[in-house]
Amino acid sequence: MSSIRRTARHRRQRKVLAIGVPLTLAVSGVVAYGSAFGLGDKAAAAEPSAWASAAADGFASVDALGQNGTYGGREGRTVTVKSLADLEKYATAPEPYVIVVAGTIDMAPVGKEIKVASHKTIIGSGTLGHIVGGGFFLGQGVHNVIIRNLTIRDSYQGVWNDKEHDFDAIQMDGAHHVWIDHNDLRHTADGLIDVRKDSTYVTVSWNRLSNANKAFGIGWTDNVVTDITIHHNWIRETEQRNPSTDNAAHAHLYNNFMEDTPGTAVKSAYGNYARGRTRMLLENSYFQGMTNPVIRDSTAALVQRGNVFSGTSGRNESGGGAAFDAKAYYRYTLDAADKVPALVKSGSGPKSSLGTAPATAAAPAAAAATTLTVAQDGSGRYKTVQAAVDAVPAGNASRVVISVKPGTYRETVNVPADKPHVTIQGSGPSRKDTVIVYGNAAGLRKPDGSGTYGTPGSATVAIRSDDSQLRNLTVSNDFDEAANQAVDGHQAVALLTAADRIVLDGVIVTGDQDTLELETAAKDKPGRVYVTNSYIVGNVDFIFGRATAVIDQSVITLKKRWNGTSAGYITAPSTPAGHKGILVNRSTVNGDVAASSFHLGRNWHPGGDVTVDPQATFRNSTLSAAIKRAPWADMGGFSWKDDRFAEYMNVGPGAGPKSTDRPHLSDAQAASQEVSDWLGGWTP
């Protein structure tokens, strides 16, 4: 048998602030600041309190890019600072810290922006925390940062629309998982907040932004990757960028109060602006006196729901197609729009005390996870991953995290169906640090003489239990095709999933043929899989199966075959009729292969099964020149045109116009082929 030809084959709840409730109202046990910390002239250690364990809501709460939500420095020490030297010392340190600012700190020189490192919470002590004449900068790759309860002010240099002094209150360039909450930002030389250069997974909530020419800019990139939530902010006495949102993949704005205050010298040029290829969802916000309250570029998609406009004038726009369903990414609760002015005026900005809310019916607290540690050197409880899996009790009702220390683990791993809620997670700083690898293939004979492995039996890692996860590691099948040309059956699975509600986040799955097999426990069972922030590598049918799978914000890397040639297929769905198949969304297809050598997919009818209806959709993704102009192929005597294959809004040299050989979704069809439609009420 030719190895390129197939034969018949065998978002977790976390404790968060009550969404839609200001901190002053969402407190079961309020913690006061000030003398309780024993403040002195130097940085002082402080006991962690309830607010130190708070985690973000909105897009900052989403598990992605190897980061599980945004919780700042809560795993580190809590220190209290009153000087610039101490603030900079702890904010730039590599270790996690909760940094309590307990006084007014003047930046020197004026305009200085402290370069904040990852895993920090910077929070004002009551209303005492003021940063004057500068702000904070979060650079490329900085992540898991919380800035709360501060007043950041007065870097203004006397020129209203200042083009010379780039003095922001908070600027981020390529950062991710950032929460800006309950601050008072005002009177800066440039923007109050700049979210730039592909920064993503950002939430901006319950802030006051005022007295500046530019309030809040998002963009400075041609890429469409930024996911941002903006809610319960009071923006007033600002002329532009209120906010201006350029090329954001998902911008969710709700319950904000936009006010053009009468009798002041500041007149708004515009309110919420969807620029470039932004997709914006704007809900239950209140616009008072704004000029051009809501505008969009012709290339942007903007959906409005439930907003109130009082005394506004000029452009008030929506349209451009569907935006997105925010509830596919996180939970939130809308306040009534007519209540927003009073609610936001009273609840936004720094407070004298902060606390965290107890779990509610809308956001229950997750049970504490059990952690089992694996280390080859014996420093963990187990030396192999399978030994840790074996230790998980059958029928476990809560999350078990198997934390695997860096190393190469040459073994096969099977998580059986009776052990749900298992997370296997690399503990190193990179997904490359922890590798699980083996080299079985479908045609290899088993050591016990019972036959060959078959395709699913070749898997290095098999996940057969519901609600299970892989994070921050590499799974590989290194079967050597060149050395095994006599073997009939080169299908070599790295990762098999055969269960429902599976999350693959921050992983590398690599092999050649049949790298990632996505199945269900049985033909009549659901099997939803969500893959994000990951790399999938292979050459022939290397994303395949009957599961309902989303490949989101990931990289699909095409690989040459064992003999150096370039030819292959990315997907081979075998979707049951009436079910969703494989959705590749906001992802990139690349690889060092020849131009026009790969198909996006072909239709697999296992064993000639005429009842299946294979489906694959590639949308909003970047396709390399390796993709053929006619990107779909027949398989096993079945025409792909009789099944479900389509594209939508792809870009790159491998993208192409609609044709009989290249079907595209209409805008209306695309609106029903979003991530939320695939996941069917499940929020990973």
N, C-alpha and C positions, 0 to 999 in steps of 0.2 A: 504493500500500500504506500502510495506517495504521502509523505508527511504533511503536504499542503492540502490534502483532500481529507474530508471528514467522513468517518463511518458512524453508525449509530453509537451513542454514548450512554453510557450508563449515567437633640438639643437638650434629657436628664434634668431632673429638677434640682435646683440649688437654692439655698436660702438667700433671698434678695430683699431689698426694700419693697414695701408694698407699692406696686406700680400705680401711678396716678395720685399719690398722696404725698404732700410735702413732708419734709422730715419732722417739722414741729408737730405734725399730727400723727405721724407714724411711729410712735414711741410707746413702748410698754414700760421701759425703765430708762428714764432720761439720764444721761451722764453729763455732768457739768464740767467745764474747763476752768483753767486759771490756777488758783492756789492749790488745787488738788495735785498738781504736778510738781510742786516744790520748785518753782522756777528760779533760776539763778542767772548770772551773766553768761555762763558757759552752757553748752549743750548738756542737758541732764537726762538721765534715763527716766522713763515714765512707764507705769504699768499699762499694758494694753487694756482697752475698754471695749464696750460693745461696738462702737463705731469703727474700730480698727478692723473688724471682721466683715464689714459691709462689702457687698459685691454689686457690680453694675447691673443695670437692666438694659433693654434695647440691644442694638447690634454689638455693644461691648460685652454682652453676656454670652455671645455665641462662641461655641468651641470651634476654633479653626486656627490654621497656621501654627499648629503645635501648642497653642495656648488655650487653656480651658477657662473661658470667661475672663473677667477682669476683677481682681481682688487686691491689686497693689502690693504693698509690703507687709501684709498681715502675717506672713510666715517669719518675719524678722523681728528685730528689737524695735521698741518705740522710744524715740528720743525727742526732746524738746529743745528748740533753738530760738535764739533771739538775735543772732548776728549773721551777717552775710557769710563770713568764713565758715561757720558751722552749717548753715543751710547748704552751701555749695559742697562742703565736705561730704555730707550724708546723701545729698541728692545725686551726686556723681559717683558714689561708691558702687562697687559691683554687687555688694550684698543687698538683700531686701531690707527696707526700713519703713516704718511709719514715722514720719517727721512732723511734729507738732510745732507750728509757727506761733510763737506766743508774744509777739510784739511787732513793731514797725521796723522793717528792714529796708534800708536805702541801698539801691543798686549803685555800684561804682565800677566803671564809669556809667553815666546815664545811658540807658539803652541796653545794658548788659542782659543777656538771656542765659540763665543757668542751663547747662546741657544735662538734662535729667537722664539717668540710666534706668534700665528696666527694673521692674518689681519695686516700685516706690508708691507710697501714699504720702502726699504732702497736704496737710490739713491745718486750717486755722484753729487756734485755741479760742473758742467762743468767737467774739467779733474782734479779737485783738490782732489777728494775723493780717498784716498789710505788707505788700510788696510794692515799693515806690520807685518809679523811674526805670523799670525794666520788667522782666518776666521770665518765662521758661521756654526752652527749646527741646523738642523730642526728635532726635535724628533717625536716620535710616536703621530699621530693625529694632528700635527701642519699643518695648511692649510691656503691658501689664502695669500701667501707670494710672493713678487716681490723683486728681487735684480738686480739693474740696474746701469749701467754707473759708475762702480767702478773699480779700480785697486786693486787686492788682490794678495799679492806677498811676497816672501822672508821668508818662514818658513823653507827653506832647511837647513839641519843639517850636510852637508858635506859627506853624503853617498848616492850614486846615486840610488841604489835600496834599499831604507831604509825599513827595516822590524821592526824597533823599534819605530819610531816616527810616529804616526797616525795623522799627521798635514795636514789637507786638506784645500783648499780654501773654498769649500762649501760641506758639507756633510748632507745628509738627511736619516733618518732611520724611515720609516713608515709615512712619510709626504705625503700630497697630495695637488694638485692645487698650483704648484710652477712655477714661471716664472723667468728664469735667462737670462738676456738680456743686450747686449752691454757692457760686462765687459772685462777686461784684466786680465787673471788669469795666474800666472807664478811662477816658481822657488819655489815649495813647497816640503816639505819632503815626502809627500805621494801623493795622487791623487789631481788633480786640482778640479774635481767634482766627488763625489761619490753619486749615487742614489741607496740606499740600502733598503733591508728588506721591500719589497712591497710598497715602495713609488710609487705614480702613479699620473696621470694627470699632467705631467711635460712638460714644453716647455723650450728648451735651444736654444737661437737664437742670432745671430750677435755678438758672443763672439770671443775673441782671447785666445787660449790656447797654451802655449809654455813653453819650457825650463824646462821640468820635465820628470821623468822616466815614470810616469803613468798620462795619460791625463784625462780619463773619464771612470769610471766604473759604470756599471748598473747591479744589481743583489743581491748577498748575500742572496738568498732565494731559497727554492724548489718550492715555489708557482709561478704560472704563472698569475700575475695580473697587472704588470706594463704597463701602457700606456704612451708613451713618444714621443715627437716630437723634432727633432734636425735639425735645418736648419740655413743656412748662417753663419756657424762658420768657423774660420780659425784655423786649428790645425797643428802645425809645431814644429819641434825640440822636439818631444816626442817619446819615444821608444815603449810603449805599451798602451793598453786600449785607442784606438783611434776612437771610443770608443769600449770597450768590453761590449756586451749586453747579459746578461745571464737570461734566463727564463722570457723574456718580452712578455706579451700578444700581444702587438702591439708596434713596434718600427718603427717610420717613420722618415727616414733620407733623406733630400733633400737639394740640392744647397749648400753643404758644400765643402770647399777647404782643401784637405789633402795634405800637402807638406812635403816631406823629403828634407830639404834644403841641397844642396851640399856644401862640404867644411867645414862642422861642425863635431864635435865629436859625435853627436847623430845620430844613425842609426835606422830607424823604424824596429821593429820586425814584425808588421802587422798593417793593417789599420782598417777598419770596420769589427767587428767580431760578428757573430750571434752564440751564445752559447746556450747549453741546449735545451729547447723547445721554444726558441724565434721565433716569427714571425716578419720578418723585410721586410720593403718596402724601397728600396734604389733608389732614383731618382735624375737625373740631377746633380750629384756631380762631382767634378774634382779631380783626383788623380795624383799628380806630384811626380815622383821619388820614390813612396812608394814600399817597399818590402811586398809581400803578401797583396796586397791592399784590397781584400775582401775575407774573409774566413768564413766558417760555420761548425758547428758540424753536424754530420749525422742526429741528432734529430731535427735540426732547419729548418725552412722554410725561404728562402731568395729569394726575387724577385728583380731583377735589371732592371731598365729602364733608358735609355738615359744618362748613365754616360760616362765620358771621362777619359781615362787612358794614361798618357804621361810619358814615361821613367820608367814605373813600371816593376816589375819582380816578379816571384813566383806565388803563388796561387791567382786566381781570380775566385770566385765560386758563384754559385747560385743553386737553386733547393730545393728539400724537400717538394714540394707541394705549394699550393696557400698561399699567405700571407694575405692580406686584402685590402679593398678599403678605403683609408683614407678619401675620400670625403663622406663616410657614417657617419663620425664623425664631420668633420668641413670643411670649405672652405679653399682653398689655391691656389696660383698661382705659377707655376714653372717658374724660369728664365732659359734661355738657358744655357746649361752646359758650352759651350765655353766662356760664358761671366762671369762665376762664379769667376775666380781668381781676375780679376780687380774689380768686384763688391764687393766681400767680403773684399779684401784688403782695399778698400776705405771706406767701410761702416761699418765694424765691430769695436768693442772696444768702449771705452768711447769717448764721443763727448763733445765739448764745449757748445753745445746747443741741446736740444731735444724738440720735439713737437709731437702732435698727428695729424694724417691725417684726412681730412674731409671724410665723407662717400663717397664711390664710388659705381658704378653700381654693382661691385662684392660683396660689403659689405655695403649695405645701413644701415643708422642709423634707429634704431627702434623708433617708436613714443613713447613719454613718457607715461608710464603707469599711470592709475588712481588707487589709493589705497583706499580701504574701510576697516576700522578697526572694528573687532568684539571682544567684551570682555563681559564676563558674569557679571562683576562687574559694568558695566556702564561706564567704562573709555574709551570705544570705541564708535564709532558712532552707532553701532548696537549691540544687545545683543545675537542674534542668527545668525547662518551662513545663514539660509534661508532668513532672513530679508535682509541681504546684497546682496544675489543673486537677490532677488526681486527688489532691487534698481538699478540693472544694466539695462540700457535701451535696449529695443529690437533692434536688428540690430546693436549693437555697433561695430565700425570698428577697434578699437584698444584695446590693452591689459588692462584688469581690474584685479587688484590684490586684493583679499579678504584676508587680513592679520588677522589671528585668534590667539588671545592671548592664552597662556596656560590655560587649564581647560578641563573639561569633558562636552561636549555639547550633551545632550540627545535629539536628534531630527533626523528627516529625512531631507535630502537635495536633491533637484531636480534642476539641471541646464538645462533649456529647450533648445530646438534646435535653437531658435531664439536669443540666447545670446552667441555668440562665443567669443573666446579670453579671457576666464575667468580662472584665476589661484586662487585656494584656497590653502593657504599656512600657516602653523603653524609658529608663530613668536618666539617660545621658542628655547632654545639651542638644544633640542632633539626632535626627531620625536614622542617620548612617551609623550611629555608634552601637546600636543593638541590632544584630542580624540573626534571624532564624533561617537556616538554609538546609536543603537536602536536594537529592538528585534523582528521584524516582521518575519513571515515565510509564505511559499506558502499556507499552509493549514489553516492559521488563518483567521477568518472572520473579515472584515473591520467594524469599529465602526458604519458606516452609514447603515449597513445591505445590502450593494450592492453586496455581495459575498466575496470570499476569495481574498487574495492579489495576488496569483500566484507567480511564481518564480521571474520574473523581478520586480514585484510590491513590493516584500519584501525588496528591496535594502535600506540600510541605506543611501547611497549616490548614486545618479544617475547622470551621466554626459552624456547629450544628445546633446551637442553643439560641433562643430568642433573647433580645435585648442585650446582646454582647457587643464588644468594641475592641478594636485595635488602634493604638495611638503611638506615635513617635518611635517607630521602628521600621526595619526593613524585613520583608519576607521574600525569599528567593528560591527558585528552582534552578539549579545549575547543571541539570542533565546535559551531557556532552553529546550533541547530535553527530558531530563529525566522527567521534570515536565509536559510535553505535549505529552505523549505517545498516548493519544487518538486522537491527531490531525493527519489527513491524509495529509501529505505533509510537511516534515521537511526541504525542501530546504530553505535556509536562506541566502540571498545574502548580503554581506557587501558593495561591490562596483559594480555597473553596469556602463559600458561604452557602448554607442550606437551612436558613432560618429567617425569622421576621424581625424587623427593627434592628438592623445591624449598622453600626457606625464605623467607618474607616477614616480616621482623621490624622493627618500628618504622617502618612506612611509611604514607603516605597514598596511596590509590588513588582517584581522583575523576573522575567523568564524569556522564553522564545514563543513556542506555540502553546496556546491555551493558558496564558499566565493567570488570569483572574476568572474563575468560574463562579457565576452568581446564580444559585438555584433556590428552590423552595424545598421544604421538608417533604412535600408530596404535591402532585399535580393540582390538587384541590385546596392547597394551603397557600396563604399569603407569604410573600418573601420580599420585604422592602429593605433596600440597602442604600445608605447615604454615604458617599465617598467625597471628602473635601480636603483641600490643601494637601493633595497627595500626588505621587508620581506612579504611573503605570507603564511598564516597559514590555515590549514584545514585538512579534512580527506576524503571526498567523492566528486569526480568530482569538485574539488575546484578551478580549472582554466579551464573555459569552454566557448564555444560559437563559433560563425562563423567569428569573426574578424580575421584580420591578426595581430598577436601579437608577440612581442619580449620581453622575460624576460631575461634581460642582467645583469650580475654581481650582482645577487640578491640571496637571500636565500629562499628556499621553505621548510617550516617546517611542518612535518607530525605530526598529532595530534591524540591521541586515541579517540575512539568514546564515546558517552555519558555513556555507560555501562562498560568502561574500556578496551574494546577489541581493538585489532589493526587490521584493515582491511580497505582498501580504494584504491582510484584511484586519481592520481594527475590531469591529464588532461582529458577532454572530448570534443574534438573539433567537430564542425559540419560544417566544411569548405565547402563553395560552390566549385563545380568542376572548375578547372582552376585558383583557387586562392591559396594564401599561408595561412597556418593555424597558429599553435602555435610553436614558436622557443624558446627553453630554451638554453641560450648560456652563457658560462663562469660563471655558477651559482653553488650553493651548495644545495643538498637535505639532510636534517637532521631531527632530531626529536626523542623524547623519545617514540618509539614504538617498537614492536617486530621485530626481523629479518625476512626477507622474507615475509612481510605482506602487502606490497603496490605494486600496479602496477604503471608504469609510465603513463598509460592512457588507454582509451578505446574509441571506435568509436561511436559517437552519431549521429544517423539519426533521427532527430526530426519527430515524428509522422510517422515513417517508410519511410521517404523521401529517395527514391532511387537515386535522382539526386545529393545529396551531396557527397563529397569525403574527409572525415576528414583527417587532417594532423597534426602530431606532431613530432618534431625533438628535441632530447636532444643532445647537442654537447659540447665538451670541458668543461664538468662540472664534479663535484665531487658527486658521488652517495653513500649514506650510505648503511649499510647492510640491511636496511628495504626493499630495492627493490628486488622483486622476480627475480629469474633466468630467467623466461619467463615473461618479464615485460609488455606485452601488453595483452588486454583482449577484447573479443567480447562483443557487447551490442545490445540488442533489436533484436536478431536474425541475425545480420549482422556480418560477419567475419572481424576482424581487418586486416587480410592478404589481403583483397580486397581493402583496403584503404592505406593511406600513413603514415607509422610509422617507424622511424629509429633513430639510434644513430651514433655518430662519436666522437672518441677520448675521451670518458669519462674515469674517473679514480675513485678509491675508492672501498671499499668492495662490493658495489652494482653494479659495472660495470661488464661486462662479454664479452666473445668473441663472434664473429659473429656466428650465427646459424640460422636454419630455424625459430626458435622462437624468434630470436633476430637479426633482420637485421641491418647491418651497412652500412653507406654511403661509397662509394669509395672516393678517393681523388678528382677525377674529379666531382663527384656528390656534395661533400662538398663545392667545389669552387663555386657552384651555389646556395648554401644554407647558405650564409653569412647574416649578419644583413642588409647590403645594399640591398640585393635581396628582403628581406622582406619589407623594408621600401619604396622601389620603387621610388627613387628620392627625398624623403623627408628626410631632416636632422633635427632631433629634436633639 
